[in-house]
Amino acid sequence: MKAKSWILVIVAALLLILGLASHRQSQERLKEVNWEELSKPFAGKEEVLESGNPSQRIAVLKVEGTIADTGNSSSLQGPGYRHQEVLDQIADLKEDDSVKALLLVVDSPGGTTYHSQELYRALKDLKDDRQLPIYVSMGSMAASGGYMISMAGDKIFADNNTTTGSIGVIMSSLNVKDFMDEHGFKMEVYKSGDQKDMGSPFKDASDEEKKIFDGLIKESYDEFVRIVADGRGMEEDQVRKLADGRVYSGKQAKDNGLIDEMGYQADALAALKKDQSLEEAEVVDVTPKASEMDSILGLFSKSLDLKSVIPNWESIQGQALHQNTPQAYYLYGGV
């Protein structure tokens, strides 16, 4: 059996064990389903949170979970962060003149460098294109890529119990060489150049590979520093002193100039209304939501409830889909 096949067998066995353990839990969840809602073909795009003037609206957009496009927009993935749908929603806000401000609610440990930057730039483009005020409310966590996207905001709120910061880049690669040696496996590789198999889990990384990956990480790190410096009005050298990957509490972040105010979502919304003279505005949640059917199908594909068992499961899922290809992350907690 090939080495890759052995790895898949081990992973499949682990998932099977976890699946059997959680089967009863999934059955209980199915009993709680509102089956009448299944007759509704689509979930609404907007939810009115506070009634008010519909010609002057405040949009609330929530980013919750790992910022990565792992196919969560498909029905079989169920509810969760839906990257492409969030980008589509931001594009819609560009065309909606009734929206006068955006409250961005962030509860995320970050995600891939690609998708974190993509989301940040979409928010920044929205802000610049519409001259739209954006206030940010950090939840329990707005770290790494979650902190990056917050840099699109004009004012950032966090609680002292918020975990934020983690300004940095991380990349990892599975190494099963010792396992293969122990069990007599050997991978034959035919390649066009010395570095074509860099990052392979079937061999130790060479010094040249490490140098190449270090260069990639530095590029992503430097871009993160520039984004923070621009968003917070700080010098890059000042940001670098804070950007060694560590996390900060809300108070520590405020003391270091990484956020503006202490407070919860309600405080951020109240400040946004007052500062922008939008006290009579209608407040609408525009976060893309799973339909009831998505939620039901999600019970079958996520009966393991791995997101509650394994930290950063979405990023791990993304790595599995890419066959453990090394990928850079703006992510707190490691990969």
C-alpha positions in Angstrom: 0.0 0.0 0.0 1.3 3.5 -0.9 2.4 5.8 1.9 -0.3 8.3 1.1 -2.9 5.5 1.3 -1.7 4.6 4.8 -2.1 8.2 5.9 -5.6 8.3 4.6 -6.4 5.0 6.3 -5.3 6.4 9.6 -7.3 9.6 9.2 -10.4 7.6 8.1 -10.1 5.3 11.1 -9.9 8.3 13.4 -13.0 10.0 11.8 -14.9 6.7 12.0 -14.3 6.4 15.7 -15.3 10.0 16.3 -18.4 9.5 14.1 -19.6 6.5 16.0 -19.2 8.4 19.3 -21.3 11.3 18.1 -24.0 9.3 16.2 -26.4 9.6 19.1 -25.8 13.3 19.4 -26.7 13.8 15.7 -29.9 11.8 16.1 -30.9 14.2 19.0 -30.2 17.2 16.8 -32.4 15.9 14.0 -35.3 15.8 16.6 -34.9 19.5 17.1 -35.2 20.4 13.4 -38.1 22.8 12.4 -39.3 20.7 9.5 -41.9 23.3 8.5 -39.0 25.7 7.7 -37.8 23.3 5.0 -40.7 24.3 2.8 -39.0 27.8 2.5 -36.7 27.6 -0.5 -34.2 30.2 0.6 -32.9 31.8 3.7 -33.4 35.6 3.8 -30.4 37.7 2.9 -31.2 40.4 5.5 -32.6 40.5 9.0 -33.9 43.7 10.5 -32.3 44.1 14.0 -33.7 47.5 14.8 -36.5 49.3 13.0 -35.8 52.7 11.6 -35.5 54.8 8.5 -35.0 52.4 5.6 -33.3 55.1 3.5 -30.6 55.4 6.1 -29.5 51.9 7.1 -26.6 50.5 9.2 -25.5 47.1 7.9 -24.1 44.5 10.3 -21.7 42.0 8.8 -20.4 39.1 11.0 -17.2 37.2 10.3 -17.1 34.2 12.5 -14.8 31.2 12.3 -11.6 30.5 10.3 -11.2 32.8 7.2 -10.7 30.2 4.5 -12.6 29.1 1.4 -13.0 25.4 2.2 -16.3 25.0 0.3 -18.5 26.0 3.2 -20.9 27.6 0.7 -22.1 24.1 -0.4 -25.1 22.6 1.2 -23.2 19.6 2.5 -21.0 21.8 4.6 -23.9 23.3 6.6 -23.5 26.6 8.5 -20.2 28.3 9.0 -18.0 31.1 7.5 -18.9 31.4 3.9 -16.1 33.2 2.2 -17.4 33.8 -1.3 -20.8 34.7 -0.1 -19.3 37.3 2.3 -17.4 38.8 -0.6 -20.5 38.8 -2.7 -22.4 40.6 0.1 -19.7 43.2 0.3 -20.0 43.8 -3.4 -23.7 44.2 -3.0 -23.2 46.8 -0.3 -21.2 48.9 -2.8 -24.3 49.2 -4.9 -26.7 49.9 -2.0 -27.0 53.7 -1.5 -29.4 53.2 1.5 -26.5 51.7 3.5 -24.8 54.6 5.3 -22.4 52.7 7.6 -21.2 49.2 8.3 -20.7 47.5 11.7 -18.2 44.7 11.2 -18.4 42.0 13.9 -15.3 39.9 14.1 -15.0 36.6 16.1 -12.2 34.8 14.3 -8.7 33.3 14.9 -7.7 34.3 11.4 -7.2 32.1 8.4 -5.1 31.7 5.2 -2.9 34.6 4.1 -4.7 34.7 0.7 -8.3 34.7 2.0 -7.5 37.1 4.9 -6.0 39.6 2.6 -8.7 39.2 0.1 -11.4 39.9 2.7 -9.4 42.9 4.1 -9.0 44.4 0.6 -12.7 43.9 -0.2 -13.7 45.8 3.0 -11.1 48.5 2.4 -12.3 49.0 -1.2 -15.9 49.2 0.1 -14.8 51.9 2.6 -12.8 53.9 0.1 -15.3 53.5 -2.8 -18.4 54.6 -0.9 -16.6 56.7 1.7 -18.5 54.4 4.1 -17.8 54.6 7.8 -16.8 51.1 9.2 -16.8 50.4 12.9 -15.5 47.1 14.2 -16.7 45.1 17.2 -14.4 42.3 18.3 -15.9 39.3 19.9 -14.1 36.8 22.1 -11.4 36.6 19.4 -10.1 38.8 16.6 -6.6 37.5 16.2 -4.1 37.3 13.3 -6.2 37.4 10.1 -9.2 38.4 12.3 -7.2 41.4 13.4 -6.1 42.1 9.8 -9.6 42.5 8.5 -10.4 44.8 11.4 -7.8 47.3 10.0 -10.5 48.3 7.5 -12.3 49.9 10.4 -12.4 53.6 11.4 -12.9 52.7 15.1 -12.3 49.4 16.8 -14.1 48.2 20.0 -13.0 45.2 22.1 -13.7 43.8 25.5 -10.9 43.1 28.0 -11.6 39.4 27.5 -11.1 39.6 23.7 -8.1 37.8 22.4 -6.5 39.9 19.6 -3.2 40.7 18.0 -1.2 37.6 16.9 0.3 39.7 14.1 2.4 37.3 12.2 2.5 34.3 9.8 2.7 30.6 10.4 3.3 27.7 8.0 3.7 24.0 8.8 4.2 20.8 6.9 3.5 17.2 8.0 6.7 15.0 8.1 6.1 11.2 8.0 9.6 10.3 7.0 10.5 8.5 10.2 7.2 6.6 10.1 7.9 5.5 6.6 11.5 4.5 7.5 10.3 2.5 10.4 7.7 0.6 8.3 9.9 0.1 5.3 8.2 2.5 3.0 10.1 4.5 0.4 8.8 7.2 -1.9 10.3 7.4 -5.4 10.2 10.9 -6.8 10.9 12.0 -10.4 11.2 15.8 -10.7 12.3 18.5 -13.1 14.2 20.5 -10.6 15.7 20.3 -7.1 12.9 22.2 -5.4 9.9 20.6 -7.2 9.1 18.5 -4.2 9.8 21.1 -1.6 7.4 20.8 1.3 6.9 17.0 0.7 5.8 15.2 3.9 7.9 12.2 2.8 11.3 13.8 3.4 13.1 16.2 5.7 13.3 19.8 4.5 16.6 20.9 3.2 18.3 24.2 4.2 17.5 25.6 0.8 13.8 24.7 1.2 13.7 26.4 4.6 15.3 29.5 3.1 12.7 29.7 0.4 9.8 29.2 2.8 11.3 31.8 5.1 11.3 34.3 2.2 7.6 33.6 1.5 6.8 34.0 5.1 8.7 37.3 5.3 6.7 38.7 2.3 3.4 37.9 4.0 4.6 39.2 7.3 5.8 42.5 5.8 2.4 43.0 4.1 0.6 42.4 7.4 2.8 45.0 9.1 2.1 47.5 6.3 -1.7 46.9 6.7 -1.5 47.4 10.5 0.6 50.5 10.1 -1.9 52.0 7.6 -4.9 51.0 9.6 -3.6 52.3 12.9 -1.7 55.3 11.8 1.6 53.9 13.2 5.1 53.6 11.9 6.1 50.2 10.6 9.0 49.9 13.2 6.4 50.6 15.9 4.2 47.8 14.6 7.1 45.3 14.4 7.8 45.7 18.1 4.3 44.5 18.7 4.2 41.9 15.9 6.1 38.9 17.2 3.0 36.7 17.0 1.8 37.2 20.6 -1.8 37.8 21.5 -3.1 40.7 23.6 -6.1 41.2 25.8 -8.5 44.1 24.9 -6.9 46.4 27.5 -3.4 45.5 26.4 -4.4 46.1 22.8 -5.8 49.5 23.7 -2.7 50.5 25.7 -0.6 49.6 22.6 -2.7 51.5 20.2 -4.0 48.4 18.4 -7.7 49.2 19.1 -9.6 52.4 20.0 -12.3 51.7 22.7 -13.4 49.1 25.2 -16.9 47.9 24.7 -19.3 45.3 23.3 -21.2 45.2 20.0 -24.0 47.4 21.5 -21.4 50.0 22.5 -19.9 50.0 19.0 -23.3 50.4 17.4 -24.3 53.2 19.7 -21.0 55.0 19.0 -21.5 54.5 15.2 -25.0 56.0 15.4 -23.9 59.0 17.4 -20.7 59.7 15.5 -22.4 59.5 12.1 -25.7 61.1 13.1 -27.6 57.9 12.3 -29.7 57.6 15.5 -32.9 57.0 13.4 -31.3 54.5 11.0 -32.6 51.0 10.4 -30.1 48.3 11.5 -30.0 45.2 9.3 -27.9 42.0 9.6 -26.6 41.2 6.1 -24.4 38.3 7.1 -24.8 35.4 4.6 -26.8 32.6 6.4 -27.3 29.0 5.8 -30.8 27.9 4.7 -32.7 25.5 6.9 -32.0 22.8 4.3 -28.2 23.6 4.5 -28.4 23.1 8.3 -30.1 19.7 8.0 -27.6 18.5 5.4 -24.9 19.8 7.6 -26.0 17.5 10.4 -25.0 14.5 8.2 -21.7 15.9 7.0 -20.7 17.4 10.3 -22.2 14.8 12.7 -18.7 14.5 14.2 -19.0 18.2 15.3 -15.2 18.4 14.7 -15.2 22.2 15.0 -16.0 21.9 18.7 -13.5 19.0 19.3 -10.5 20.1 17.2 -9.2 23.7 17.4 -9.0 25.5 13.9 -10.8 22.5 12.3 -11.7 24.5 9.2 -8.0 25.3 8.5 -7.1 21.6 9.1 -9.9 20.7 6.7 -8.5 23.1 4.1 -5.0 21.5 4.5 -6.5 18.0 4.0 -8.2 19.2 0.8 -4.8 20.4 -0.5 -3.1 17.1 0.5 -1.0 18.8 3.2 0.6 21.2 0.8 2.4 23.8 3.0 0.4 27.0 3.1 0.9 30.3 4.9 -1.6 31.4 7.5 -2.5 34.5 9.4 -3.8 32.2 12.2 -3.7 32.2 16.0 -3.2 28.7 17.5 -1.1 27.1 14.9 -1.9 24.8 12.1 
